[in-house]
Structure formats: structure tokens, C-alpha cells
Amino acid sequence: MPHLVRHFKRFRMERTLTGRVDLLPPPAGFRVVPWDERFVDIHGDVKYRSFADELDTALFPNLASVTGCRLLMRAIRDCFGFCPCATWLMAGPDGYCGTVQGVLHPTGVGVIQNLGVTPECRGLGLGAVLLAQAVAGFAVAGARTAALDVTAENTAAVRLYRKFGFRATKTTYLATVGV
């Protein structure tokens, strides 16, 4: 049986961090929740609900299961440079519905990891609130640049990042093999 190879275009997007980063207020009924070790599995659960039916699960299979997302969240937390002040949850009337994590590299680059909002809460501006929190957290931690990687087909995310001053600095292609 032939194997189908599919290539996914990905952008590395960056923005410099100069001056103060303005935070955005969450919509009524929502609140941002700072990093707390007790919430590591909640971050994983929200990450799963945010990515389970999305294109990125083809590139990163761990996003396709609760266990994979919890393991990923623990790996991010244990990573050298994990940046608690750039790691946030979004809480809403029906529970947690958004997550973002940050890792600060010794080069002064803060890298955003897995910004996600659950499907039922998309379109409310929650991703923008979480992105602003993460970028502000990197600025507080002393980062000079914020960066992230995004699949080009995720046009809503690319549009959000551009709105926040991120610009594509590199294009890569990741391949997946299927049957």
C-alpha cells in the first residue's frame, strides 16, 4: 500500500519586545489565571480540547490525546527556561477554555508554546488576551524578542499574530507520512 507524504508549511514568527506591552481585558465572565503547578494537568486537558480536531495533530500526534497533551505540558514545565510569567489559563463560566505556555531561551527569545482556545469559546477574543499575557510575561522576564511557530493553514492564528506585531522570519516545511 503506498504511503502518502503531506508537507505542511510553517512560519516562525517574531516580534521585538520594546517598552510596555498592553494587556487586554478578558470578556465579561472570563478571567486569566496565572501559572500554578497544581494546574499542570488542567493545561494539558485544555490543550487537548483546543487541538484535538485541528490540523496540528497530524504534525504533532501528542496533541491528539489527553495523555499526550498532559505529557507535553509536563515536558514544557520541566524544560530549562520554562517561563511561569508567560504561562496562563483562561477560565470562563463553564470552566477552563484557553491555555498558553512560554519558554525563555538563554538568547533572550521567549517562545510561545501551544496557544489554544477550545472550539466553543473561539471568536470571543480569548486568544488575543492570552497572547498579550504571554508577551507581557516575556517582557517582564527580560526577553528581547517573542517568537512562535504556526502552521500557515491556520489563517486565524496567523492573522492574530500579525495583529500583535509578529512577522514571519522563516518558513519551514514539515512532512507527515500516512497510508
C-alpha positions as CSV (number, residue, x, y, z in Angstrom):
1,M,0.0,0.0,0.0
2,P,1.5,3.4,-1.0
3,H,2.3,6.0,1.7
4,L,1.1,9.5,1.2
5,V,3.5,12.2,2.2
6,R,2.0,15.5,3.0
7,H,4.0,18.7,3.6
8,F,2.8,21.4,6.0
9,K,4.1,24.9,5.6
10,R,5.0,26.5,8.9
11,F,6.1,30.0,9.8
12,R,8.5,31.1,12.5
13,M,7.0,34.5,13.6
14,E,8.8,37.0,15.8
15,R,8.3,40.4,17.3
16,T,10.7,42.6,19.3
17,L,9.8,43.5,22.8
18,T,10.4,47.1,23.4
19,G,8.6,49.2,26.0
20,R,5.5,48.2,27.8
21,V,3.1,45.5,26.5
22,D,-0.5,46.4,26.9
23,L,-2.7,43.7,28.4
24,L,-6.2,43.1,27.2
25,P,-9.2,42.7,29.5
26,P,-10.9,39.4,29.1
27,P,-14.6,39.5,28.1
28,A,-17.2,39.5,30.8
29,G,-17.4,36.2,32.6
30,F,-13.8,35.2,31.8
31,R,-10.6,35.6,33.7
32,V,-6.9,34.9,33.2
33,V,-5.3,32.5,35.7
34,P,-1.5,32.7,36.2
35,W,0.7,29.6,36.3
36,D,0.2,27.3,39.2
37,E,1.9,23.9,39.5
38,R,-1.4,22.5,40.6
39,F,-2.9,23.3,37.2
40,V,-0.4,21.4,35.1
41,D,-2.9,18.7,34.1
42,I,-5.6,21.3,33.5
43,H,-3.3,23.0,31.0
44,G,-2.9,19.6,29.3
45,D,-6.6,19.0,29.3
46,V,-7.4,22.4,27.8
47,K,-4.6,21.9,25.3
48,Y,-6.2,18.6,24.2
49,R,-9.6,20.2,23.8
50,S,-8.1,23.1,21.9
51,F,-6.1,21.0,19.4
52,A,-7.8,17.5,19.2
53,D,-9.7,18.2,16.0
54,E,-7.1,20.5,14.4
55,L,-4.6,20.2,11.7
56,D,-1.6,20.3,14.1
57,T,-2.4,16.8,15.4
58,A,-1.1,15.5,12.0
59,L,2.2,17.2,12.8
60,F,2.3,16.6,16.5
61,P,0.5,13.4,17.4
62,N,0.8,14.1,21.1
63,L,-1.8,16.8,20.7
64,A,-4.4,14.2,19.6
65,S,-4.8,12.6,23.1
66,V,-5.3,13.8,26.7
67,T,-2.3,11.7,27.8
68,G,-0.1,13.2,25.1
69,C,-1.1,16.7,26.0
70,R,-0.6,16.2,29.7
71,L,2.9,14.7,29.0
72,L,3.7,17.6,26.7
73,M,2.6,20.1,29.4
74,R,4.8,18.4,31.9
75,A,7.8,18.4,29.5
76,I,7.3,22.2,28.9
77,R,7.1,22.8,32.6
78,D,10.3,20.8,33.2
79,C,12.1,22.5,30.3
80,F,15.1,24.7,31.1
81,G,13.8,28.2,30.6
82,F,10.1,27.4,31.4
83,C,8.7,30.9,32.0
84,P,5.8,30.9,34.5
85,C,5.0,34.5,33.9
86,A,4.3,33.7,30.2
87,T,2.1,30.7,31.1
88,W,-1.6,31.3,31.6
89,L,-5.0,29.6,31.6
90,M,-8.3,31.2,30.6
91,A,-11.3,30.5,32.8
92,G,-14.8,31.0,31.7
93,P,-18.3,30.5,33.0
94,D,-18.2,26.8,32.1
95,G,-14.6,26.0,33.2
96,Y,-11.2,26.4,31.7
97,C,-11.1,27.2,28.0
98,G,-7.7,28.5,26.9
99,T,-4.0,28.0,27.6
100,V,-0.6,29.3,26.6
101,Q,2.8,28.5,27.8
102,G,6.2,30.2,27.4
103,V,9.8,29.1,27.4
104,L,12.6,31.7,27.7
105,H,15.8,30.8,25.8
106,P,19.2,32.0,27.1
107,T,19.4,34.1,23.9
108,G,16.7,36.4,25.2
109,V,14.0,34.9,23.0
110,G,10.7,34.0,24.6
111,V,9.0,31.2,22.7
112,I,5.2,30.8,22.9
113,Q,4.1,27.2,23.1
114,N,0.7,25.9,22.1
115,L,-1.6,28.9,22.4
116,G,-5.1,27.3,22.2
117,V,-8.7,28.1,22.9
118,T,-11.4,25.4,23.0
119,P,-13.8,25.4,20.0
120,E,-16.9,26.5,21.9
121,C,-15.0,29.7,23.1
122,R,-13.4,30.8,19.8
123,G,-14.2,34.1,18.3
124,L,-14.5,35.9,21.7
125,G,-11.0,37.4,21.7
126,L,-9.6,35.0,24.3
127,G,-6.6,34.1,22.1
128,A,-5.7,37.7,21.9
129,V,-6.0,38.1,25.7
130,L,-3.7,35.0,26.3
131,L,-1.2,36.2,23.7
132,A,-1.0,39.6,25.3
133,Q,-0.4,38.0,28.7
134,A,2.3,35.7,27.4
135,V,4.1,38.5,25.5
136,A,3.9,40.8,28.6
137,G,5.2,37.9,30.7
138,F,8.2,37.6,28.4
139,A,8.9,41.3,28.7
140,V,8.8,41.1,32.5
141,A,11.2,38.2,32.3
142,G,13.7,40.2,30.3
143,A,13.1,38.7,26.8
144,R,14.1,41.0,23.9
145,T,12.1,39.0,21.3
146,A,8.9,36.9,21.4
147,A,8.6,34.1,18.9
148,L,6.3,31.3,17.9
149,D,5.8,28.7,15.2
150,V,2.4,28.3,13.4
151,T,1.0,26.2,10.6
152,A,0.4,28.5,7.6
153,E,-3.0,27.0,7.0
154,N,-4.1,28.2,10.4
155,T,-5.1,31.5,9.0
156,A,-7.0,32.8,12.0
157,A,-3.9,32.3,14.2
158,V,-1.6,33.9,11.6
159,R,-3.9,36.9,11.4
160,L,-3.9,37.2,15.2
161,Y,-0.2,37.1,15.5
162,R,0.3,39.7,12.7
163,K,-2.2,41.9,14.5
164,F,0.1,41.7,17.6
165,G,3.2,42.7,15.5
166,F,4.6,39.3,14.8
167,R,6.2,38.9,11.4
168,A,7.2,35.7,9.6
169,T,11.0,35.4,9.7
170,K,11.4,31.9,8.4
171,T,9.3,29.3,6.5
172,T,9.8,25.6,7.0
173,Y,8.0,22.5,5.8
174,L,7.2,19.5,7.9
175,A,6.3,16.2,6.4
176,T,3.9,13.6,7.6
177,V,3.5,10.1,6.3
178,G,0.1,8.4,6.1
179,V,-1.4,5.5,4.4
